[in-house]
Amino acid sequence: MNVLTYLIPVSLLLGGLGLVGFLYTLRSRQYDDPEGDARRILSDEWDDKPRSD
Amino acid sequence: MTALSTNGPAACPGCLAAPADRVDVPLPDAQLALSLPTIHCQACIATVEKALMAHPQVRAARVNLTRKRVMIDADPDATAQGMAKVMMDAGFEAHELDPAALNQTQTDAAGRDLLMRLAVAGFAAMNVMLLSVAVWSGATDATRDMFHWISAAITLPALAFSAQPFFRNAWSALRAKRLNMDVPITLAIVLAVATSLWETGLSGKHAYFDAALALTFFLLAGRWLDARARSAARSAAEELTALEVPRALRLSGGEAQEISISALRVGDQVLVRPGARAPIDGRIVEGASEVDRSALTGETMPVFRQTGDAMSAGEVNLTGPLTMEATAVGTDTSLHQLAALVAVAESGRSRYTSLADRAAKLYAPGVHILSALAFLGWLIWSGDMRVSLNIAAAVLIITCPCALGLAVPAVTTAASGRLFGKGLLIKNATALERLAQVDTVVFDKTGTVTLGTPKVTNWDTLNENEKSVAFALAHGSAHPLAQAIVAKAEETGVVPAPLDGLRERPGFGTTGTVSEALVKLGRPEWIGLETGSKGLCSALDCGGGDIKIITFEDRIRPGAETLVSDLRRQGLDVILLSGDREMPVAHTASQLGIGTHVSDMLPADKVGYVEALLNDGRHVLMVGDGLNDTGALAAAHVSISPAQALDAARAASDIVLLGHDLGPVADALTTARLATKRISENFRIATIYNIVAVPLAVAGMATPLIAALAMSTSSLTVSLNALRIGGRK
């Protein structure tokens, strides 16, 4: 049972990473246009780096 | 935007009022937004973005397909009208959105805040559930206690953060001495955590940490769906501004100066350019023109106005520039008095209570009484405070309205998503429920079942020479009838006659010379012809003394005919109301197959007619677009207006039709009926779960495992049932 002493923190940490990741995507507005983003991958016009603003 | 937003309905009517005061703040870089109701695929995205980027003023354009709109970064002098024109040329229907309404940071923040809390609750619930599974599968003694303590350590901070909306709502309800859904929710969460902590401290067997978290998670999911739908609809409806800005051109010392309408005083001279709407009531001091009164009265035929005539706010000047002297401004204008009709009529609608509210009203006290009775019963029977409290907590958790909280928002989200796909925007949360009850449909004529743009009906009776002269003359005017001639001529491939000295006499017509003969196109009286007919017509003089009459009729909106026959097949009464004269109204009614029509109606008559129907116990759906309809739109049980309608009409209606086609209205009715059916099915499902689980809880046989099962399965069934409505878009 001693294995639990690190398995539980590890599982919480991994779950926490997922949560932080989600909050990051939420804050950077990645859910503004799910339908459009799904379609854009079909477009022929793509860029190889992010647009510089 | 609210994150993760697909598509949406429903907003509170209060938030939609008074868009007219919004004076636009000049932005350093124009941020423009257009609504594009017809885009649907990646090819559309590419075409729209490419067409806009090709425009010299545009710096960046990005389509949001989910919301069917495009955001444009452009030079400061670019206008949304100009961009809409680019879109029209590219073949997309486009409507301006108000950039000032784009800082929806508030609605934005609310949705995002809920989503954040939802994520935290979900994270904590999953981890605690993981630990609980170990306990359920037989962990004992020190291991169980340790797991319970770890659960408590996760649960307490997670709930303190994520359940705040419920705590706040419950507190404000209690302070106002009311009961709402949030009171039993808060009580259940607090009681569950408190008893679980107590049990854990005493090394007890059952802890409800997972249940408290799962409860919060499911309820937040319902709240978030609700908020998302509401904010999406609210922002979209707010942004669809009227095409005119609340500004006027005041003449001072011979110079026109653009000022806000609110700054106008009685006696000011105002310039009304062709195509503009009169901002105030007044008298014409200079100029002659024809004005379109259709927004105020529903008349299709333009009216001739010259110096000395009165003109009221809201009338559109068609041909020549007019100078008006203000006789009434602000709240005294006839336009504003129409708005007052809306305020009176609207108070009637707020009486409708939604299904969810009705359920909550029965539910909240019931749950409290049940749980208090269970507590008292066990306390008397066993005399054990700890056992009784545990059972009271179990009853509260199991009866807690997880499924009820999801029952309505899940269905409305699915239904309004489906309707948005068809071009209908549901602005009001209860609109679907009210729409499902409709048994009578009342249409306005001009601009609603007809497009309000005339077309030529007797083109073939003209000879080739007359056609080409008419075409050439019509080119010189922006008058709708002239535009109709141009459209018809272009459609039939007529070549314009070589014309010299083309001039427009505003309010009368155009003149020119063809091979030294004077030719004229314009009002029959001006050309020297008394027309007996009251229809829409203009006269053409080709020089030879032979005067021809060109007649017009209003075009029926696409989809109107099928809509009327669909509605009649569904067994609904269809009625046509109009402020126009008897002849065109009767003609339109017979074209569409509408049995009942009433003409020559003033705005107040329309309200009265609708109210009389309502007093007969009918549920009236009003479809209208003009200012003269706003009162009736607000009075009706539920109302729909097209996106091209005036601001006031859109604000007064529950549903906005984004496209040109009227057809989706029939879909809206069927979807609404389906949605209401699903909502009551969902209530029934939730009740069945309670009927099964509550006796177990009261009898003290409920374990945290049973609570978790009941809660999750009922929430899932309810959501899945709601999804059935989505179907194929």
Contacts between the chains, C-beta under 8 A, distances in Angstrom:
chain1	res1	chain2	res2	distance
A	1	B	143	6.6
A	4	B	143	8.0
A	8	B	131	7.8
A	8	B	150	6.5
A	11	B	127	7.0
A	11	B	130	6.9
A	12	B	127	6.0
A	12	B	154	7.6
A	15	B	123	5.7
A	15	B	126	6.7
A	15	B	127	5.5
A	16	B	123	7.3
A	18	B	123	7.2
A	19	B	119	6.0
A	19	B	120	6.9
A	19	B	123	4.4
A	22	B	119	5.2
A	23	B	116	6.5
A	23	B	119	6.5
A	26	B	3	5.5
A	26	B	112	6.5
A	26	B	115	6.1
A	26	B	116	6.7
A	26	B	119	7.4
A	29	B	1	7.4
A	29	B	3	6.7
A	30	B	3	7.7
A	31	B	3	3.7
A	31	B	4	3.7
A	31	B	5	7.2
A	32	B	1	4.8
A	32	B	3	6.6
A	32	B	5	7.3
A	32	B	64	6.5
A	32	B	66	7.4
A	33	B	1	8.0
A	33	B	63	7.9
A	33	B	64	4.4
A	33	B	65	6.0
A	33	B	66	4.7
A	33	B	67	7.2
A	34	B	4	6.5
A	34	B	5	8.0
A	34	B	6	6.5
A	34	B	66	6.0
A	35	B	6	6.5
A	35	B	65	4.7
A	35	B	66	4.4
A	36	B	45	6.4
A	36	B	63	6.1
A	36	B	64	5.8
A	36	B	65	3.3
A	36	B	66	6.0
A	39	B	41	6.3
A	39	B	42	3.9
A	39	B	45	6.4
A	39	B	65	6.1
A	40	B	42	6.2
A	40	B	45	6.6
A	42	B	42	4.5
A	43	B	42	5.1
A	43	B	45	6.8
A	43	B	46	5.5
A	44	B	46	7.7
A	45	B	46	6.2
A	51	B	60	7.9
